[in-house]
Amino acid sequence: MFDSIAQQFIDQTLNVHGMQLTIRRLDLVHPQISGNKFFKLKYNFLQAQQQGFKKLLTFGGAYSNHIAATAFAAHQFGFASIGIIRGEELKEKPLNPTLKTAQDFGMQLHFVSREDYRRKQQPDFLAELQQQFPDHYVIPEGGTNTLAIQGCQEILKQRDRQFDVICCAVGTGGTITGLIEASQNHQHILGFSALKGTFLTEDVAKLTHKKNWQIMDDYCCGGYAKTTAELIQFVQNFEAEYGIPLEQIYTGKMLMGLTELIVKGYFPAGSKLLVIHTGGLQGRTPELHAN
């Protein structure tokens, strides 16, 4: 199913301020089911298919990579799809490129208030949705559940035991948890949160017993989908120097933070770093193209 459309991993090694980084280009795995979403959705779709579901329901914000990827995958594999979108006010506005892409692939968008959206994990709200949209297989926000964690473990390969540090952006915690579970004891998993606060650390701690990891929010630029002039400039400079496209919500923040840590001497000399490019390039905004 998913494996039949996956492209081979491509790793690129860069010299960043004297430190060798290997970047795993998950953005190249598939043009629509991009990056970590490919791995998060893989086993969820297989289970939905095995259980005989024909319809999927999931959750996301206006710029959700997960919403766009799920819509395409549902279209590709013959599922109908519903997207529960945070922000009731959005239904009165023109669709942004992310939501337009999802709709174009057949996803029915259902906008809910931010208050209701916060109930997305509560049994009573899920029961209401099942009554409104019966016979749907439910995938959580960002795709994060035990099946997503299982899929994300496949991002790491046997040959990756050589790396001392493995870095990734963090949104809901599924990808980093998969990396933690697949990691070796000598490795440190470093997450760069796209959101402000310690709740992601608390969430991930409930999903793994391992202790070889850390999530920092120092480079979230104030919160989810928020940017700064410094971030935009960094992304533009990085792309010009290395030819690797980034976006401003996840990968840009991660690599800006990682570069600053390297400059500060955060990592011991000779450390081998593996950086996971989690895709999400559909979320790029026009300002990234301005010079």
C-alpha positions in Angstrom: 0.0 0.0 0.0 2.2 2.8 1.2 5.5 1.1 0.5 4.5 0.8 -3.1 4.6 4.5 -3.6 7.6 5.4 -1.4 10.8 6.7 -2.9 14.1 5.8 -1.6 15.6 7.8 1.3 18.0 10.5 0.2 20.6 11.7 2.8 22.7 14.9 2.2 25.7 15.7 4.3 26.5 19.3 5.0 29.2 21.2 6.7 27.6 23.7 9.0 30.0 25.9 11.0 32.5 23.1 11.0 30.0 20.4 12.1 29.0 17.6 9.8 25.3 17.2 9.6 23.5 14.4 7.7 20.0 15.5 6.6 17.5 12.8 5.9 15.3 14.3 3.2 11.9 12.8 4.1 10.4 15.7 2.1 11.4 13.6 -1.0 9.7 10.4 0.1 6.5 11.4 -1.7 5.3 14.7 -3.3 2.0 14.7 -1.4 2.2 12.4 1.5 5.3 14.3 2.6 7.9 13.6 5.2 6.9 12.2 8.6 3.3 12.2 7.6 4.0 9.2 5.3 5.2 7.2 8.3 2.5 8.4 10.6 -0.3 7.5 8.2 1.1 4.2 6.9 -0.2 1.8 9.7 -3.3 3.9 10.3 -4.4 3.4 6.7 -3.5 -0.3 6.8 -5.6 -0.8 9.9 -8.5 1.2 8.5 -8.4 -1.0 5.4 -8.1 -4.2 7.4 -11.1 -3.2 9.5 -13.2 -2.5 6.5 -13.6 1.2 6.9 -14.4 3.3 3.8 -14.3 6.7 5.5 -11.7 8.5 7.6 -12.0 11.4 10.0 -9.2 13.5 11.3 -8.3 16.9 12.9 -6.0 19.8 12.1 -5.5 23.5 11.9 -5.7 25.8 8.9 -2.1 25.1 7.9 -1.9 21.4 8.9 0.5 19.3 6.9 -1.4 16.3 8.3 -4.7 17.5 6.8 -3.2 17.9 3.3 -1.4 14.6 3.4 -4.4 12.6 4.8 -6.7 14.1 2.1 -4.3 13.0 -0.7 -3.7 9.5 0.8 -7.5 9.0 1.3 -8.0 10.0 -2.4 -5.2 7.7 -3.5 -6.4 4.6 -1.6 -10.2 5.0 -2.1 -11.3 6.4 1.2 -13.7 9.3 1.8 -12.3 11.8 4.3 -13.6 14.4 6.8 -11.3 17.1 8.2 -12.3 18.7 11.5 -10.7 22.1 11.2 -9.9 24.4 14.2 -11.5 27.8 13.8 -15.1 28.2 13.0 -14.4 31.7 11.6 -12.4 30.1 8.7 -15.6 28.9 6.9 -16.4 32.6 6.1 -13.0 33.2 4.5 -11.4 32.0 1.2 -9.5 28.7 1.7 -5.8 29.0 2.1 -3.6 26.7 -0.1 -3.4 23.9 2.6 -7.2 23.7 3.0 -7.8 24.2 -0.7 -5.4 21.3 -1.5 -7.3 19.1 1.0 -10.7 20.0 -0.5 -9.4 19.4 -4.0 -8.5 15.9 -3.0 -12.1 15.3 -1.8 -11.8 16.0 1.9 -15.0 17.4 3.4 -14.0 20.3 5.7 -16.0 20.7 8.9 -15.0 23.9 10.8 -15.5 23.9 14.6 -14.9 26.6 17.2 -11.6 26.6 19.0 -13.4 25.7 22.2 -14.9 22.6 20.6 -11.6 21.8 19.0 -9.9 21.6 22.4 -12.3 18.7 23.1 -11.0 16.6 20.3 -9.7 13.8 22.6 -12.7 13.8 24.9 -15.0 10.7 24.5 -18.2 12.8 24.5 -17.0 15.0 21.6 -15.8 12.0 19.7 -19.2 10.3 20.2 -20.9 13.4 18.8 -18.7 13.3 15.8 -19.4 9.6 15.3 -23.1 10.3 15.4 -22.7 13.2 12.9 -20.2 11.3 10.7 -21.0 7.6 11.3 -18.7 4.7 10.3 -15.5 6.7 10.2 -12.0 5.5 11.2 -10.7 8.3 13.4 -7.0 9.5 13.1 -6.0 11.9 15.8 -4.6 15.4 15.3 -1.2 15.3 13.5 -1.7 11.5 13.1 -0.1 10.8 16.4 -1.1 7.5 18.0 0.5 4.1 18.7 0.3 3.2 15.0 2.0 6.5 14.0 4.8 5.9 16.5 5.2 2.4 15.0 5.5 3.9 11.6 8.0 6.6 12.7 10.3 4.0 14.1 11.0 3.1 10.5 12.6 6.4 9.8 15.8 5.1 11.4 17.8 2.3 9.9 20.4 -0.1 11.1 23.2 2.1 9.6 22.1 5.1 11.8 23.7 3.6 14.9 26.8 5.6 13.9 25.0 8.9 14.9 25.4 10.5 18.3 22.5 13.0 18.0 19.3 12.7 16.1 17.3 16.0 15.6 13.7 16.6 14.5 11.0 19.2 14.7 8.2 18.5 17.1 4.5 19.3 16.6 2.3 16.6 18.4 5.1 14.3 19.5 4.5 11.2 17.4 7.6 11.5 15.2 10.1 12.1 18.0 8.5 9.3 20.1 9.1 6.9 17.2 12.7 8.1 16.9 13.2 7.6 20.6 11.8 4.1 20.5 14.0 3.2 17.6 17.2 4.8 19.0 20.2 3.2 20.7 21.1 3.9 24.3 24.2 5.9 23.3 22.1 8.3 21.1 20.5 11.6 22.2 17.2 12.6 20.5 16.8 16.3 20.4 13.5 17.8 19.5 12.8 21.4 18.5 9.2 22.3 19.4 7.1 24.4 17.0 5.0 25.5 20.0 5.6 27.4 23.2 5.5 25.5 26.5 6.5 22.2 28.2 3.4 20.2 27.4 5.0 18.3 24.6 7.7 17.1 26.9 4.9 15.9 29.3 3.1 14.3 26.4 6.1 12.4 25.1 7.1 11.3 28.6 3.8 9.4 28.7 4.6 7.5 25.5 8.1 6.3 26.2 10.1 4.9 29.1 13.4 6.0 27.6 15.3 9.0 28.9 17.7 9.8 26.1 15.8 12.7 24.7 15.0 16.4 25.2 12.5 18.8 23.6 13.4 22.5 23.6 11.0 25.4 22.7 13.7 28.1 22.6 13.4 28.5 18.9 9.6 28.3 18.4 9.6 32.1 17.6 6.7 32.7 19.9 4.4 29.8 19.1 2.8 27.7 16.4 2.9 29.2 12.9 4.5 32.4 14.3 7.5 33.8 12.5 10.2 36.4 12.9 12.2 38.4 10.4 15.3 36.4 11.7 13.6 33.1 10.9 12.6 34.1 7.4 16.1 35.4 6.7 17.6 32.2 8.0 15.4 30.0 5.8 16.3 32.1 2.7 20.0 32.0 3.5 20.0 28.2 4.3 18.2 27.4 1.0 20.6 29.6 -1.0 23.7 28.0 0.6 22.6 24.4 0.7 19.8 24.0 -1.9 17.5 22.4 0.6 14.0 23.9 0.8 12.5 24.5 4.3 9.3 26.0 5.7 8.7 28.4 8.5 6.6 26.3 10.8 8.7 23.3 11.6 11.9 22.6 9.6 13.1 26.2 9.5 12.8 26.7 13.2 14.6 23.4 13.9 17.5 24.2 11.7 17.8 27.7 12.9 17.9 26.4 16.5 20.3 23.7 15.6 22.7 26.1 13.8 22.7 28.4 16.8 23.5 25.5 19.1 26.4 24.5 16.9 27.8 28.0 16.9 27.5 28.1 20.7 29.5 24.9 21.0 26.6 22.9 22.4 27.7 19.6 20.9 31.1 17.9 21.6 33.6 18.2 18.9 33.4 15.3 16.4 29.7 14.6 17.2 27.8 12.9 14.4 24.4 14.5 13.8 21.4 13.1 11.9 18.8 15.7 11.1 15.3 14.6 10.0 13.7 16.8 7.4 10.0 16.2 8.1 8.7 17.7 4.9 5.6 20.0 5.2 6.8 22.2 2.3 3.2 22.8 1.2 3.1 25.1 4.3 5.6 27.5 2.8 4.5 31.1 2.6 5.2 33.7 -0.1 7.5 35.7 2.1 10.1 32.9 1.9 10.5 33.7 -1.8 11.0 37.4 -1.3 14.6 38.8 -1.4 
